[in-house]
């Protein structure tokens, strides 16, 4: 008779759990390819803004770049999710990534030919947003097919590292490359970086959605929204994120805070933006503990409350380094929230609905901060930047508490038996 062995306890981790990268070659290629291409896209985004300003000498014209990107992203985010629930997600991701690469080549060609037209750049930005709105839901819906459910928190933490790394490194590289080799060089490098994402998509197996429980045919956006209306836990992941991003979004007030609170300038604003990014990155790097958490709903509530309280504390500080600390703390809390929100969405949504729900996720993530910027700016003009920031952080916590009281089962959500 073989000796029995006591069950081993889960290994306690401090740093990010790399298990998904070790166990799934497909996910590993997708993650590496996404990291490389994300840097290239961030580099191109900066180069386009610089080129628009170089042509127009207008900050308003540069601001329109974001508008031309946001509208297609919101509109096509919903329809991109519906398409991802109808066709082979591998092919959708492959073709939309190929389209984004072609747009980078078009930007490089126009720059090489000295074709400098603002309307052309706006058009490319809008088409890039369409490609992103198609790629995002398809890629996110693939991950639960590549990994077991217990590895989804680790995978989403790794994805947060990818996005933050690209956001931090891409613009810095873009500025250096534009200064050294011109806009065409930055755009060509971006086109080359897409080969990593294209190769990863090409190597994936077929990713046709499971439509066994739904009539064959075209997936409906309305059906996805109806499904969301009957799933309180998934709805709460969106409500909690909106409470943070709409009520406690301080970025639009950074220029005023830099001057009025710290006597600084544009460099101070850069430090404030970098502090949040650094917190997000550290939250992803030190995410090993998240795999042991089962009460994902409670974790989301606590992390969003942490974001709101950190933002409120930032609004009360008049010491720059203390303010940067609270912003970094807010960024780390946002990473924790994102990891568990994404995991819950992937695990509690049936495969035939994942694309559409990921499309809603993109709309919330893209639209929430923009609406938050408008509210923060309007409140600051009517009152003061300090009241807008601190009041927004406290309002986030208050609304979060009301939501938790209204949907009490959310705090009891258990990842071992996911319920939408």
C-alpha positions as CSV (number, residue, x, y, z in Angstrom):
1,X,0.0,0.0,0.0
2,X,1.4,3.4,-1.1
3,X,1.9,5.9,1.6
4,X,-0.5,8.8,1.6
5,X,0.8,12.3,1.4
6,X,-0.8,15.4,2.9
7,X,-2.1,17.9,0.4
8,X,0.4,20.7,-0.3
9,X,-0.5,24.2,0.5
10,X,-0.5,26.7,-2.3
11,X,2.8,28.3,-2.7
12,X,2.9,31.8,-1.3
13,X,4.0,34.3,-4.0
14,X,5.1,37.9,-3.8
15,X,5.9,38.7,-7.4
16,X,3.7,38.1,-10.4
17,X,2.6,34.5,-11.0
18,X,4.3,33.4,-14.3
19,X,2.4,30.1,-14.4
20,X,0.3,31.1,-17.4
21,X,3.5,31.9,-19.4
22,X,5.0,28.5,-18.4
23,X,2.0,26.3,-19.0
24,X,0.6,27.6,-22.2
25,X,2.8,28.3,-25.3
26,X,-0.2,29.9,-27.0
27,X,-0.8,32.4,-24.2
28,X,3.0,33.0,-23.9
29,X,3.2,34.0,-27.6
30,X,0.1,36.1,-27.3
31,X,1.5,37.9,-24.2
32,X,4.9,38.5,-25.7
33,X,3.5,39.6,-29.0
34,X,1.0,41.9,-27.3
35,X,3.7,43.5,-25.1
36,X,5.9,44.3,-28.1
37,X,3.1,45.6,-30.3
38,X,1.7,47.7,-27.4
39,X,5.0,49.6,-27.1
40,X,4.9,50.2,-30.9
41,X,1.3,51.5,-30.7
42,X,2.1,53.8,-27.8
43,X,5.1,55.1,-29.8
44,X,2.9,55.8,-32.8
45,X,0.2,57.6,-30.7
46,X,2.8,60.1,-29.4
47,X,4.3,60.5,-32.9
48,X,0.8,61.4,-34.3
49,X,0.2,63.9,-31.6
50,X,3.6,65.5,-32.3
51,X,3.0,65.5,-36.0
52,X,-0.5,67.1,-35.6
53,X,1.0,69.9,-33.5
54,X,3.9,70.3,-35.9
55,X,1.4,70.9,-38.7
56,X,-1.2,73.0,-36.9
57,X,0.6,74.6,-33.9
58,X,-2.7,74.1,-32.1
59,X,-3.3,72.3,-28.9
60,X,-7.0,72.1,-29.8
61,X,-6.1,70.1,-32.9
62,X,-4.0,67.7,-30.8
63,X,-6.9,67.3,-28.5
64,X,-9.1,66.3,-31.4
65,X,-6.9,63.2,-31.9
66,X,-8.4,61.7,-28.7
67,X,-11.9,62.5,-29.9
68,X,-11.3,60.8,-33.3
69,X,-10.0,57.8,-31.4
70,X,-12.7,57.6,-28.7
71,X,-15.9,57.7,-30.8
72,X,-15.0,54.7,-33.0
73,X,-13.7,52.8,-30.0
74,X,-16.9,53.2,-28.2
75,X,-19.2,52.5,-31.2
76,X,-17.2,49.6,-32.6
77,X,-16.4,48.2,-29.2
78,X,-20.0,47.0,-28.9
79,X,-20.1,45.7,-32.4
80,X,-16.6,44.2,-32.3
81,X,-17.8,42.2,-29.3
82,X,-20.8,40.9,-31.2
83,X,-18.6,40.0,-34.2
84,X,-16.3,38.1,-31.9
85,X,-19.2,36.0,-30.7
86,X,-20.0,35.0,-34.4
87,X,-16.7,34.3,-36.2
88,X,-13.5,32.6,-35.5
89,X,-11.8,34.9,-32.9
90,X,-8.4,33.9,-34.1
91,X,-9.1,35.1,-37.6
92,X,-10.8,38.3,-36.3
93,X,-7.7,39.1,-34.2
94,X,-5.4,38.3,-37.0
95,X,-7.1,40.4,-39.6
96,X,-7.7,43.4,-37.4
97,X,-4.1,43.3,-36.2
98,X,-3.0,43.1,-39.9
99,X,-5.2,46.1,-40.6
100,X,-3.5,48.1,-37.8
101,X,-0.1,47.2,-39.1
102,X,-1.1,48.4,-42.6
103,X,-2.2,51.7,-41.1
104,X,1.2,52.2,-39.6
105,X,2.8,51.5,-43.0
106,X,0.4,54.1,-44.5
107,X,1.6,56.6,-41.9
108,X,5.2,55.9,-42.7
109,X,4.6,56.1,-46.4
110,X,2.8,59.5,-46.1
111,X,5.6,60.9,-43.9
112,X,8.3,59.6,-46.4
113,X,6.4,61.4,-49.3
114,X,6.1,64.6,-47.2
115,X,2.3,64.3,-47.3
116,X,1.4,66.2,-44.1
117,X,-2.4,66.5,-43.9
118,X,-4.2,66.7,-40.5
119,X,-7.4,65.1,-42.0
120,X,-5.3,62.1,-43.1
121,X,-3.9,61.7,-39.6
122,X,-7.4,62.0,-38.0
123,X,-8.7,59.4,-40.5
124,X,-5.9,56.9,-39.6
125,X,-6.5,57.4,-35.9
126,X,-10.2,56.6,-36.3
127,X,-9.4,53.5,-38.3
128,X,-6.8,52.4,-35.7
129,X,-9.5,52.7,-33.1
130,X,-11.8,50.5,-35.2
131,X,-9.0,47.9,-35.4
132,X,-8.4,48.1,-31.7
133,X,-12.2,47.7,-31.0
134,X,-12.2,44.5,-33.1
135,X,-9.0,43.1,-31.6
136,X,-9.7,43.8,-28.0
137,X,-12.9,41.7,-27.4
138,X,-11.5,38.9,-29.6
139,X,-8.2,38.7,-27.7
140,X,-9.8,38.9,-24.2
141,X,-12.4,36.2,-25.1
142,X,-9.6,33.9,-26.2
143,X,-7.8,33.8,-22.8
144,X,-10.3,31.6,-20.9
145,X,-10.0,29.1,-23.8
146,X,-6.2,29.0,-23.4
147,X,-5.9,28.8,-19.6
148,X,-7.7,27.1,-16.7
149,X,-9.9,29.3,-14.5
150,X,-7.5,29.3,-11.6
151,X,-4.8,31.0,-13.8
152,X,-7.0,33.8,-15.0
153,X,-6.1,36.3,-12.2
154,X,-2.4,35.7,-12.9
155,X,-3.0,36.2,-16.7
156,X,-4.9,39.4,-16.1
157,X,-2.1,40.7,-13.8
158,X,0.4,40.0,-16.5
159,X,-1.8,41.8,-19.0
160,X,-1.8,44.9,-16.8
161,X,2.0,44.8,-16.8
162,X,1.9,44.7,-20.6
163,X,-0.3,47.7,-20.9
164,X,1.5,49.8,-18.3
165,X,4.9,48.9,-19.7
166,X,3.8,50.0,-23.2
167,X,2.3,53.2,-21.8
168,X,5.5,54.1,-20.0
169,X,8.1,53.0,-22.5
170,X,6.3,53.6,-25.8
171,X,6.0,57.4,-25.6
172,X,9.6,57.8,-24.3
173,X,10.9,55.7,-27.2
174,X,8.6,57.6,-29.6
175,X,10.0,61.0,-28.6
176,X,13.6,59.8,-29.0
177,X,13.0,58.1,-32.3
178,X,11.0,61.0,-33.8
179,X,13.8,63.4,-32.8
180,X,16.5,61.1,-34.2
181,X,14.9,59.7,-37.4
182,X,11.6,61.5,-38.0
183,X,8.0,60.5,-38.0
184,X,8.5,57.9,-40.7
185,X,11.0,55.9,-38.6
186,X,8.6,55.7,-35.6
187,X,5.8,54.5,-37.8
188,X,7.9,51.9,-39.6
189,X,9.2,50.5,-36.3
190,X,5.5,50.3,-35.1
191,X,4.7,48.3,-38.3
192,X,7.5,45.9,-37.6
193,X,6.5,45.4,-34.0
194,X,3.1,44.2,-35.2
195,X,4.8,41.1,-36.6
196,X,5.1,39.7,-33.1
197,X,1.3,40.0,-32.5
198,X,0.5,38.6,-36.0
199,X,2.8,35.6,-35.4
200,X,1.1,34.9,-32.1
201,X,-2.4,35.1,-33.6
202,X,-1.3,33.0,-36.5
203,X,0.0,30.2,-34.3
204,X,-3.3,30.0,-32.3
205,X,-5.7,27.1,-32.8
206,X,-9.2,27.9,-34.2
207,X,-11.2,30.0,-31.7
208,X,-14.8,29.7,-32.9
209,X,-17.2,30.7,-30.1
210,X,-19.4,28.1,-28.5
211,X,-22.8,28.7,-30.0
212,X,-24.4,25.4,-28.9
213,X,-26.7,27.2,-26.4
214,X,-27.6,30.0,-28.8
215,X,-29.2,29.9,-32.2
216,X,-26.7,29.9,-35.0
217,X,-26.4,33.2,-36.9
218,X,-25.4,36.7,-36.2
219,X,-24.8,37.6,-32.6
220,X,-26.8,40.6,-31.5
221,X,-25.5,43.5,-29.4
222,X,-29.0,43.8,-27.9
223,X,-29.0,40.2,-26.8
224,X,-25.7,40.9,-25.1
225,X,-27.1,43.9,-23.2
226,X,-30.2,41.8,-22.3
227,X,-27.9,39.1,-20.9
228,X,-26.0,41.7,-18.9
229,X,-29.4,43.0,-17.5
230,X,-30.0,39.6,-15.9
231,X,-26.5,39.1,-14.4
232,X,-26.1,41.4,-11.3
233,X,-22.5,40.3,-10.5
234,X,-21.2,41.1,-14.0
235,X,-23.1,44.4,-13.9
236,X,-21.5,45.3,-10.6
237,X,-18.0,45.0,-12.1
238,X,-19.0,47.8,-14.5
239,X,-20.7,49.9,-11.9
240,X,-17.7,49.7,-9.5
241,X,-15.3,50.8,-12.3
242,X,-17.6,53.6,-13.4
243,X,-17.9,54.9,-9.8
244,X,-14.1,55.1,-9.7
245,X,-13.4,56.5,-13.2
246,X,-16.3,58.9,-13.4
247,X,-16.4,60.3,-9.9
248,X,-12.7,60.1,-8.9
249,X,-10.7,60.7,-12.0
250,X,-8.1,63.5,-11.2
251,X,-6.0,63.6,-14.4
252,X,-7.7,66.6,-15.9
253,X,-6.8,68.6,-12.8
254,X,-3.1,67.7,-12.8
255,X,-2.0,70.9,-14.5
256,X,-3.9,73.1,-12.0
257,X,-2.7,71.0,-9.1
258,X,0.9,71.2,-10.3
259,X,0.8,75.0,-10.3
260,X,-1.5,75.8,-7.4
261,X,-0.5,73.1,-4.9
262,X,3.1,72.5,-5.6
263,X,4.3,75.6,-7.5
264,X,5.5,73.3,-10.3
265,X,5.2,73.2,-14.1
266,X,4.9,70.6,-16.9
267,X,7.5,68.4,-15.4
268,X,5.4,68.2,-12.2
269,X,2.4,67.1,-14.3
270,X,4.7,64.4,-15.9
271,X,5.6,63.2,-12.4
272,X,2.0,62.9,-11.4
273,X,1.0,60.9,-14.5
274,X,4.1,58.7,-14.0
275,X,3.2,58.1,-10.3
276,X,-0.1,56.5,-11.3
277,X,1.6,54.4,-14.0
278,X,4.3,53.3,-11.6
279,X,1.6,52.2,-9.1
280,X,-0.2,50.2,-11.8
281,X,3.1,48.6,-12.8
282,X,4.0,47.7,-9.2
283,X,0.5,46.3,-8.7
284,X,1.1,44.0,-11.6
285,X,4.6,43.0,-10.6
286,X,3.7,42.2,-7.0
287,X,0.5,40.3,-7.8
288,X,1.4,36.8,-6.8
289,X,-0.9,36.9,-3.8
290,X,-4.0,37.5,-5.9
291,X,-4.1,33.9,-7.1
292,X,-5.1,32.8,-3.5
293,X,-8.1,35.2,-3.3
294,X,-11.5,33.5,-3.8
295,X,-13.8,36.4,-2.8
296,X,-13.3,38.4,-6.0
297,X,-16.4,40.6,-5.4
298,X,-15.1,41.7,-2.0
299,X,-11.6,42.3,-3.4
300,X,-13.1,44.6,-6.1
301,X,-15.0,46.6,-3.5
302,X,-12.0,47.0,-1.3
303,X,-9.6,47.9,-4.1
304,X,-12.1,50.5,-5.6
305,X,-12.6,52.0,-2.2
306,X,-8.8,52.1,-1.9
307,X,-8.6,54.1,-5.2
308,X,-11.2,56.6,-3.9
309,X,-9.6,57.1,-0.5
310,X,-6.1,57.5,-2.1
311,X,-7.5,60.1,-4.6
312,X,-9.2,61.9,-1.7
313,X,-6.0,61.9,0.3
314,X,-4.1,63.2,-2.8
315,X,-6.5,66.2,-2.9
316,X,-5.6,67.1,0.7
317,X,-1.9,67.0,0.4
318,X,0.4,69.9,-0.4
319,X,3.6,68.0,-0.3
320,X,4.6,66.8,-3.8
321,X,6.2,63.5,-2.7
322,X,3.4,62.7,-0.4
323,X,1.0,63.4,-3.3
324,X,2.9,61.2,-5.6
325,X,2.8,58.4,-3.0
326,X,-1.0,58.6,-2.9
327,X,-1.3,58.6,-6.7
328,X,1.0,55.5,-6.9
329,X,-1.2,53.9,-4.2
330,X,-4.3,54.7,-6.3
331,X,-2.6,53.1,-9.3
332,X,-1.8,49.9,-7.4
333,X,-5.4,49.7,-6.2
334,X,-6.7,50.2,-9.7
335,X,-4.6,47.2,-10.9
336,X,-6.1,45.0,-8.2
337,X,-9.6,46.0,-9.2
338,X,-8.8,45.5,-12.9
339,X,-7.4,42.0,-12.4
340,X,-10.5,40.7,-10.4
341,X,-13.0,42.5,-12.6
342,X,-11.5,41.0,-15.8
343,X,-11.3,37.6,-14.1
344,X,-14.9,37.7,-13.0
345,X,-16.0,38.8,-16.4
346,X,-14.1,36.0,-18.1
347,X,-15.1,33.2,-15.7
348,X,-18.8,34.0,-15.1
349,X,-19.7,34.7,-18.7
350,X,-20.5,31.8,-21.0
351,X,-18.3,31.6,-24.0
352,X,-21.0,32.5,-26.5
353,X,-21.4,35.9,-24.7
354,X,-17.8,36.7,-23.9
355,X,-17.1,38.8,-27.0
356,X,-20.1,41.1,-26.4
357,X,-19.4,41.5,-22.7
358,X,-15.8,42.3,-23.5
359,X,-17.1,44.9,-25.9
360,X,-19.1,46.6,-23.1
361,X,-15.9,46.4,-21.0
362,X,-14.0,48.3,-23.6
363,X,-16.7,51.0,-23.8
364,X,-16.7,51.4,-20.0
365,X,-12.9,51.5,-19.8
366,X,-12.6,54.0,-22.7
367,X,-15.6,56.2,-21.9
368,X,-15.5,56.3,-18.1
369,X,-12.2,58.3,-17.7
370,X,-13.3,60.8,-20.4
371,X,-16.5,61.5,-18.7
372,X,-14.6,61.7,-15.4
373,X,-12.3,64.3,-16.9
374,X,-15.3,66.4,-17.9
375,X,-16.9,66.1,-14.4
376,X,-13.7,66.9,-12.6
377,X,-12.9,69.9,-14.8
378,X,-16.5,71.3,-14.5
379,X,-16.5,70.8,-10.7
380,X,-13.1,72.5,-10.3
381,X,-14.3,75.5,-12.3
382,X,-17.4,75.8,-10.1
383,X,-15.6,75.2,-6.8
384,X,-11.9,74.5,-6.6
385,X,-9.5,71.8,-7.8
386,X,-9.0,70.6,-4.2
387,X,-12.7,70.1,-3.6
388,X,-13.1,68.4,-7.0
389,X,-10.4,65.9,-6.3
390,X,-11.2,65.2,-2.6
391,X,-14.9,65.3,-3.1
392,X,-14.7,63.0,-6.1
393,X,-12.7,60.4,-4.1
394,X,-15.2,60.5,-1.2
395,X,-18.1,60.4,-3.6
396,X,-16.6,57.2,-5.2
397,X,-16.5,55.5,-1.8
398,X,-20.1,56.6,-0.9
399,X,-21.5,55.4,-4.2
400,X,-19.5,52.2,-3.9
401,X,-21.1,51.6,-0.4
402,X,-24.6,52.2,-1.8
403,X,-23.9,49.7,-4.6
404,X,-22.6,47.1,-2.2
405,X,-25.8,47.5,0.0
406,X,-28.0,47.2,-3.1
407,X,-26.4,44.1,-4.5
408,X,-25.1,42.3,-1.3
409,X,-24.4,39.0,-3.0
410,X,-21.5,40.6,-4.9
411,X,-19.3,40.7,-1.8
412,X,-20.0,37.0,-1.4
413,X,-19.0,36.0,-4.9
414,X,-16.7,33.0,-4.8
415,X,-14.4,32.2,-7.7
416,X,-14.7,28.5,-7.0
417,X,-18.3,28.6,-8.2
418,X,-18.6,31.7,-10.5
419,X,-22.1,33.1,-10.9
420,X,-22.9,35.9,-13.3
